[in-house]
Amino acid sequence: MLASSDLVDIRPMLEELRQKTGVELEMDYRGTVQANEALEPGHYRHDVAWLSSDRYFQVKLKGSGYEGVQPLSVETMFSPVVIGLRRGTAERLRRVTGNSRLSWADIADGAARGLLRFGMADPRTDSNGLAALVGVATAAAGTGSVLRPEDVSCDRLRGFFSGETLTAETSGALVEKFVAAQDDADGLIDHESALLSLNASGRLREPLEIIYPQDGIVMSDYPILLLNPEKRAAYDKVVNWLKSAPVQKELMERTLRRPLDPEVSRDPRLRTPVGNALYFPDQKKVIDKLLANYESPGTGTSDQVLFVLDFSASMKGARIAALRAAFAGLGGADDSPTGKFVRFHRGEVATVIRFGGRVLGERSFTVGQDGSMNDLRDFVADGGFDNSTAIWSALDHAYRKAGELIADDPRRRVSIVLMTDGRNNAGISAEEFLRRRRSSSVHTYAVRFGDADLSELGRVTAATGGHAVDATSRLSLLGAFKEIRGCR
């Protein structure tokens, strides 16, 4: 049997299973994502698989084009992927957000503000981490439906990632890390069963409060898959034994997972409603994109976005007011669900370059330092407009700056966001800019405002690997910045 590593807690029941059914299970424990990866459609090396979730395998099966018989799959018990927080941390987040029921958006916002440090198993190897990633990305997309490739955006996940301080390949190893270093995190993302068991173990200085995010959870249903049809008789014995009422009760008591049978009296700790269940992605490229965007703690990377902002005379009045409001929103004033995901996050560096016919000013601000967001807003609020608009010279200046930053730290992720409301009438042309910058690895994202030339902005940003959005017709200026928050 290929089995998820978190099922080691049922090991004491295997001898009882053998005595009652005559079936002996030889267990091969692996991280759930690794176990799903090991299942090659039509070429299985095990007779059966018992996984916390087989959704990853089902997505892989769908995308493989395999037309053979699909493995029989039967659910055995349930446990939602939730977050356990120290009570003081949970109460602090409720005060800051004003929400009595916390959401994934609140967790991401708290992480970005530096109010929350958490541990999460690596989603590349463990289904708990992947389920959490799916939950956060689904909430960030705000569509209320299954994630599509275009819904996955790394800029909406980086604030959440900034709060992750502990990780491990499996949830079991993560729990051990947390117990050994309880000052290094304020909570854990894991199955409800694992967190309740940890609370009951007496190994924590204080128990964790279980949070069921109000914007939804991913539920694990622990299916057993029949991979070798010749073992059907033994498989049926195992499944029927596991689904019997006495065994369901024993599973609940031993593991604190929720039983299938509604007639089994629930442990009081398992009577809390879990809320809405989220859709798991049905396309492998969505999962691949989520995993590609994952940033584990200790990677040594840092983010820096260069905001190149038009301060020509046409920006006076309502337009500059909209720009200032947009930066206030990115600094934390926007408490909408999407605003919580795209706000500036702890440790991020925002460099503001104001330009007219030349560069009018430049300053960098590190999020999390005292007064940094107030200083940034003040810098954007300063006057000092110019009568000319040298878009491409200003962007060329930003690329020189980006080159210096990367030369100083090759691991630094640098991107550029350009905002302009007019057409280039000074400095170098777009063609000259592209000639100079065609080999650069830094991407530019542009926000078109007012009378700017969208087609030219689109042509230049596409050449750098970025794209342009229009804040004049479809989006507000804040909405445009949210959509392209300097993300590759």
Disulfide bonds with the S-S distance in Angstrom:
Cys154-Cys487 1.72
